């Protein structure tokens, strides 16, 4: 159970590293514009905001990786950062689009439930 939990948490961390790359480096490139449905004009205007958002996603990923690195001692760290991801995903789903619910919030919720079950 612990291995599966850690793999799901790792998946969430890797997803947020991917979001970092998309938002910080590929935002105004064909891949980034396709993923986010942007025109070149919109991508150019919002590039700095997206890079900032990407940096925050990197911090979420770093926190989850830090928690994994700590093993059992990182339980609180993992819970904190998974909750941050979950809340950000729920907010994004309400304000940007429902896709974020499945791409960001759901994996974090699954990881959080597994983490709590692994401790019982």
C-alpha positions as CSV (number, residue, x, y, z in Angstrom):
1,X,0.0,0.0,0.0
2,X,2.8,2.4,0.9
3,X,4.5,1.8,-2.5
4,X,1.3,2.4,-4.5
5,X,0.7,5.6,-2.4
6,X,4.2,6.9,-3.0
7,X,3.9,6.1,-6.8
8,X,0.6,8.1,-7.0
9,X,2.2,11.0,-5.0
10,X,5.2,10.8,-7.4
11,X,2.8,11.0,-10.4
12,X,1.2,14.2,-8.9
13,X,4.7,15.7,-8.4
14,X,5.7,14.8,-12.0
15,X,2.5,16.2,-13.4
16,X,3.3,19.5,-11.7
17,X,6.8,19.5,-13.1
18,X,5.2,19.0,-16.5
19,X,2.9,22.0,-15.8
20,X,5.9,24.0,-14.9
21,X,7.5,23.2,-18.2
22,X,4.3,24.0,-20.1
23,X,3.7,27.3,-18.4
24,X,7.3,28.6,-18.0
25,X,8.9,27.4,-21.2
26,X,6.3,26.3,-23.8
27,X,3.5,28.7,-23.1
28,X,4.0,30.6,-26.4
29,X,5.2,27.6,-28.4
30,X,2.9,25.4,-30.5
31,X,2.7,22.7,-27.8
32,X,1.8,25.1,-25.0
33,X,-0.7,27.1,-27.2
34,X,-2.4,23.8,-28.2
35,X,-2.6,22.5,-24.6
36,X,-4.1,25.7,-23.3
37,X,-6.1,26.7,-26.5
38,X,-4.2,30.0,-26.9
39,X,-3.7,32.2,-29.9
40,X,-0.2,33.6,-30.4
41,X,-1.5,37.0,-29.3
42,X,-3.1,35.8,-26.1
43,X,0.0,33.7,-25.3
44,X,2.3,36.7,-25.8
45,X,0.1,38.9,-23.5
46,X,-0.1,36.3,-20.7
47,X,3.4,34.8,-20.9
48,X,4.7,36.4,-17.7
49,X,1.6,35.4,-15.7
50,X,1.9,31.8,-17.0
51,X,5.6,31.7,-16.0
52,X,4.7,32.8,-12.5
53,X,2.0,30.1,-12.3
54,X,4.5,27.6,-13.6
55,X,6.9,28.5,-10.8
56,X,4.2,27.8,-8.2
57,X,3.5,24.4,-9.8
58,X,7.2,23.8,-9.4
59,X,7.1,24.6,-5.7
60,X,4.2,22.1,-5.3
61,X,6.2,19.4,-7.1
62,X,9.3,20.2,-5.0
63,X,7.2,19.9,-1.8
64,X,5.8,16.6,-2.8
65,X,9.3,15.3,-3.7
66,X,10.6,16.5,-0.4
67,X,7.9,14.7,1.5
68,X,8.6,11.5,-0.5
69,X,12.3,11.9,0.3
70,X,11.6,12.0,4.0
71,X,9.7,8.7,3.9
72,X,7.4,8.2,6.9
73,X,8.7,11.4,8.5
74,X,7.3,13.3,5.5
75,X,3.7,12.4,6.2
76,X,2.7,16.0,7.2
77,X,4.7,17.5,4.3
78,X,2.9,15.2,1.8
79,X,-0.5,16.0,3.3
80,X,0.1,19.7,3.2
81,X,1.3,19.8,-0.4
82,X,-1.4,17.4,-1.6
83,X,-4.0,19.6,0.1
84,X,-2.5,22.7,-1.7
85,X,-2.7,20.8,-5.1
86,X,-6.3,19.7,-4.3
87,X,-7.4,23.2,-3.4
88,X,-5.7,24.7,-6.4
89,X,-7.3,22.1,-8.6
90,X,-10.7,22.7,-7.2
91,X,-10.3,26.5,-7.6
92,X,-9.0,26.0,-11.2
93,X,-12.0,23.8,-12.0
94,X,-14.4,26.4,-10.8
95,X,-12.7,29.4,-12.5
96,X,-11.0,28.1,-15.6
97,X,-12.5,24.7,-16.7
98,X,-13.7,21.4,-15.5
99,X,-10.7,19.6,-17.1
100,X,-8.5,20.8,-14.2
101,X,-10.7,18.9,-11.8
102,X,-9.6,15.6,-13.5
103,X,-6.0,16.5,-14.3
104,X,-5.0,18.2,-11.1
105,X,-7.6,17.8,-8.3
106,X,-8.6,14.2,-8.7
107,X,-5.0,12.8,-8.7
108,X,-4.3,14.8,-5.6
109,X,-7.5,13.6,-3.9
110,X,-6.6,10.0,-4.7
111,X,-3.1,10.4,-3.4
112,X,-4.4,12.0,-0.2
113,X,-6.9,9.2,0.4
114,X,-4.2,6.5,-0.2
115,X,-1.8,8.4,2.1
116,X,-4.4,8.4,4.9
117,X,-5.3,4.8,4.3
118,X,-1.6,3.8,4.3
119,X,-1.2,5.1,7.9
120,X,-4.1,3.2,9.3
